[in-house]
């Protein structure tokens, strides 16, 4: 299958952002937006995001990678992972302008990029899926008990969070501890979620604990021996295969 690569320049609140789309010859109506995590730009550590795109696109899955404000080749001041909602929104807008036949977006993220994706997803009906790799759940990873009962005690019922998830970005209380915000966001999100965890990654183990204690409805796969960034070719290939198969399975 022929693959076209399109270099992009678009804007977020007056700031110029840079991205790239891998466009299949016969694209699916479900595309993937990669959200970078940590001090990484659109190529990814060990060229992970580029290599992922090169596997997904030949299978008909369009992939867009971009640098949010203050990262890589994009303009602006550096931003925390939980302050990039508008960057993600601008990237999705550009993705759909470039590929108007797309009907659904899956956000794919690693580390705090995965956390950013989970916080953003319930605010945008165009997002129907999440692929989250070793999401970051807080600086110390401390999880003292199930969070869903705490949220219910504070806000009454899960239906409250369903309503919150349909509101504009920022409606979930940003003052909540990060684990609570993650649980609330995943509870709000009515799309599909795949969580990929590195078997040797402490951050991944902390996130798995968060999911287990809150019975969060996500499909979870652990890749034995993998570290936080899935640094070996074997681990990256396994991540790409699992991601590709899952994205076209629903």
C-alpha positions, 0 to 999 in steps of 0.5 A: 500500500502506498503511504503519503506523508504530509508535513503540517503547520497549524495553530493553537491559540495563535501559536504555530504547531508542527506535525506530520500525517501518514496517509494510507492509500485506502484509509480506515475511517478511524485515525490515530493521534499520537500525543507525546509524553515527557521531554519527547517530540513527534519522533518519540524515544527510540523513534517509537512514534515514527516506527509505530506510524510505519506499521499502522499506516500500511494497514490502512490506519492514518496516523498523525504525530505533532509537537504541542506548544513548547515542544520540538519544532512548535512555538510557545513556552513549555507546558505541563502534560495536564495543560495541553488540552487545547493543543490536542483539540487543535491537532484533532481539528487539523487531522480532520481537515486534512482527512475529512472522511475520518469519523473517529479518533483514537488517541495513543500516548506514552507516560504522561502523554497517556495521562494527558490523553485520558484527561482529554478524551471525555471532553471530545465526542470525536475521540472514540478510543484510547491506547495508553502506555504506562500512564503516569498517575502521580509523583509518588504513585501512592494509592490509599484505596479505591477512589470511586467510592471517594468520588461517589461520596463527594459528588453523589453518583457516577451519573454526575461524572458522565455529565461532567464528561460531556462538558468542555475541557476543564470541567473536571475539577483540576484541584483533585489529586491526579489519580482521582482525575484519571479515574473520573476521566476514564469513568466519564469516557464512553469509548474503548480503552486499551492499556499497555503496561511494561512488565518491568516498569514501576509506573506501569505497576502503579497504574495497574494498581489504580485500575484494579482498586477502582475496577475501571473498565479497560482492556489491559495487556502487560508486555513481559520484561518491557521497561517504561519506554519499550526500548527494545525493537521486540517490545516496540513491535509487540506494542505496534501489533497489539495497537493495530489489531485492537484499533481495527477490532471494534 
